[in-house]
Amino acid sequence: MSTVFQLERLHAEPNLRRVEWAPEMASTSDRALQLAQDGDLATPLLVVTDQQTAGRGRGTNRWWSEFGALTFTLMIDLPESIAPQQRPQASLRSGLAVRQALAEFAPHLRWMLKWPNDLFLEGQKVCGMLIESSASRPGRLLIGVGVNVNNSFTSAPAALREIATSLVDRTGRAHDLTDVLIAVARGLIVELASPGDAASALAARWSNHCYLTARTVQLEANGRRTVGVCRGIDDQGALVLATSEGERRFLSGTIVSFERAR
């Protein structure tokens, strides 16, 4: 069956124990969650599709995915040496790994991370990530990734053209989806297979690429909205906001709005 991927390369990739592909899939993350119930499943495992029709984002968000986008979920079992209290750091480390891998395809452009798991290219969203864990096996992560690669936003809804972009739009050329997929998967596997940085080093590494730093942010958490100026993240990965009531930190929440570059 015809596909945009070079499946023989994916199956030959030494970092992957299993690859599941379909020409169309509602959600790679939903499929990975089904597979994750098998405690004996060999990982890393990749679930990928040419066309995702009902991709999930954080909360009730949906991922706009036209043909040419890269959508996949990577299932990884974290090393047993990583303590339970260190597992939340995997979300930050995943963002750093994806940023580094994608930046290789356009190193002259500005790639920034938007807390907690979005990647911005020249001030517009180019990638979203959804990090979930398996209820049946602690330490098993499902990393859903959606990257705008060859899906040009010239045909996207007007509201999306203002806030999102793609690699093809920014570089002026199409990219091999298999090359991009392998680069990102390898980056995630290598990053998450190691014990990781000390908390302070991880925070510094992430803050160097934090898109929200010094911007006014409106955040919703636990049914309340908070407005403040972003000071980056702290050693626990919490977003730090300077508010009228003093400095506050958030380990979770949704960015409702943020000040854009003038």
NORKA-V796314 format. One record per pair of residues at least 6 apart in sequence whose ideal C-beta (glycine too) atoms are under 8 Angstrom apart, sorted by the first residue. I is the first residue (numbers start at 1). GAP is how many residues later the second one is. Records with the same first field share a line. If there is no record, write none. Layout:
I = GAP / GAP
This chain:
1 = 22
2 = 21
3 = 18 / 20 / 47
4 = 46 / 64 / 173
5 = 16 / 43 / 45 / 172 / 173 / 176
6 = 172
7 = 12 / 14
9 = 169 / 173
10 = 6 / 9 / 11 / 36 / 38 / 168 / 171 / 172
11 = 8
13 = 6 / 169 / 172 / 173
15 = 29 / 170 / 171 / 174 / 175
16 = 28 / 29 / 30 / 169
17 = 25 / 26 / 27 / 28
18 = 23 / 24 / 25 / 27 / 28
19 = 26 / 27 / 29
20 = 11 / 15 / 25 / 26 / 27 / 28
21 = 26 / 27 / 28
22 = 27 / 28
23 = 26 / 27 / 28
24 = 25 / 26 / 27 / 28 / 29
25 = 6 / 22 / 24 / 26 / 27 / 28
26 = 26 / 27 / 28
27 = 25 / 27 / 28 / 29 / 117
28 = 19 / 20 / 21 / 24 / 27 / 43 / 44 / 45 / 116
29 = 26 / 27 / 44 / 101 / 103 / 113 / 115
30 = 26
31 = 16 / 42
32 = 13 / 15 / 41 / 43 / 110 / 112
33 = 99 / 101 / 109
35 = 6 / 10 / 12 / 40
36 = 39 / 98 / 100 / 101 / 104 / 106
37 = 97 / 99
39 = 97 / 98
41 = 34
43 = 32 / 33 / 34 / 97
44 = 30 / 31 / 32 / 141 / 145
45 = 29 / 30
46 = 26 / 27 / 28 / 29 / 139
47 = 25 / 26 / 27 / 28
48 = 23 / 24 / 25 / 133
49 = 22 / 23
50 = 17
51 = 14 / 16
52 = 11 / 13 / 17 / 19 / 94
53 = 12
54 = 8
55 = 7 / 8 / 10 / 16 / 89 / 91
56 = 6 / 7 / 74 / 88
57 = 6 / 71 / 73 / 89
58 = 58 / 59 / 72 / 196
59 = 195
63 = 8 / 65 / 83
64 = 92 / 96 / 100
65 = 6 / 81 / 86
66 = 85 / 89 / 90
67 = 84
68 = 81 / 82 / 83 / 84 / 98 / 100 / 106 / 109
69 = 77 / 78 / 79 / 80 / 81 / 82 / 97
70 = 75 / 76 / 77 / 79 / 107 / 110 / 111 / 114
71 = 74 / 75 / 76
72 = 72 / 73 / 109 / 113
73 = 69 / 70 / 71 / 72
74 = 68 / 69 / 71 / 111 / 114 / 115
75 = 65 / 66 / 67 / 68
76 = 64 / 65 / 67 / 112 / 113 / 116
77 = 60 / 62 / 63 / 64
78 = 9 / 12 / 61 / 62 / 63 / 114
79 = 114 / 115 / 116
80 = 59
81 = 114
82 = 8 / 57 / 113 / 114
84 = 54
86 = 110
87 = 46 / 51 / 52
88 = 148 / 149 / 163
89 = 107 / 110 / 113 / 148
90 = 41 / 51 / 102
91 = 25 / 26 / 40 / 146
92 = 24 / 110 / 114 / 141 / 145
93 = 98 / 99 / 103 / 109
94 = 23 / 35 / 37 / 47 / 49 / 94 / 97 / 98
95 = 18 / 21 / 22 / 24 / 34 / 111
96 = 17 / 95 / 109 / 110 / 113
97 = 87 / 90 / 91 / 93 / 94 / 95
98 = 21 / 29 / 31 / 47 / 49 / 86 / 89 / 90
99 = 12 / 13 / 14 / 20 / 110
100 = 87
101 = 82 / 83 / 85 / 86 / 87
102 = 9 / 17 / 24 / 25 / 45 / 65 / 78 / 81 / 82
103 = 6 / 8
104 = 79
105 = 62 / 66 / 70 / 74 / 75 / 78
106 = 15 / 61 / 64 / 65
109 = 12 / 13 / 61 / 62
110 = 11 / 12 / 13
111 = 8 / 9 / 10 / 98
112 = 7 / 8 / 11 / 97 / 98 / 99
113 = 6 / 7 / 93 / 96 / 97 / 98
114 = 6 / 11 / 96 / 97 / 98 / 141 / 144
115 = 95 / 97 / 115 / 118 / 124 / 140
116 = 123 / 136
117 = 11 / 12 / 13 / 14
118 = 7 / 9 / 10 / 11
119 = 6 / 7 / 8 / 9 / 10
120 = 6 / 91
121 = 6 / 44 / 46 / 49
122 = 43 / 48
123 = 88 / 137 / 138
124 = 39 / 40 / 41
125 = 23 / 38 / 39 / 40
126 = 21 / 22 / 38 / 39 / 40 / 41 / 44
127 = 18 / 19 / 20 / 21
128 = 17 / 18
129 = 14 / 15 / 16 / 17
130 = 13 / 14
131 = 10 / 11 / 12 / 13
132 = 9 / 10 / 12
133 = 6 / 7 / 8 / 9
134 = 6 / 7 / 8
141 = 51
143 = 45
145 = 39
147 = 20 / 33 / 37
148 = 16 / 17 / 18 / 19 / 21
149 = 17 / 18 / 19 / 26 / 28 / 31
150 = 16 / 17 / 18 / 24 / 25 / 27
151 = 15 / 17
152 = 14 / 16 / 17
153 = 7 / 8 / 11 / 12 / 13 / 16
154 = 7 / 15
156 = 8
167 = 8 / 13
168 = 6 / 7
196 = 6
197 = 8
199 = 36 / 37
200 = 35
202 = 33 / 35
203 = 29 / 30 / 31 / 32 / 34
206 = 26 / 27 / 31
207 = 6 / 25 / 26
210 = 20 / 22 / 23
212 = 18 / 27 / 43 / 46
213 = 17 / 18 / 19
214 = 15 / 16
215 = 14 / 15 / 43 / 44 / 45
216 = 11 / 12 / 13 / 14 / 42 / 43
217 = 10 / 11 / 12 / 13 / 22 / 24 / 38 / 40 / 41 / 42
218 = 7 / 8 / 9 / 37 / 38 / 39 / 40
219 = 6 / 7 / 8 / 9 / 20 / 22 / 31 / 34 / 35 / 36 / 37
220 = 6 / 33 / 34 / 36
221 = 29 / 31 / 32 / 33
222 = 31
225 = 31
226 = 15 / 17 / 22 / 24
227 = 14 / 16 / 17
228 = 13 / 14 / 15 / 16 / 20
229 = 12 / 13
230 = 9 / 10 / 11 / 12 / 28
231 = 9 / 10 / 11 / 16
232 = 8
233 = 6 / 7
234 = 6 / 15
236 = 13 / 15
237 = 14
238 = 11 / 12 / 13
239 = 10 / 11 / 14
240 = 7 / 8 / 9
241 = 6 / 7 / 8 / 9
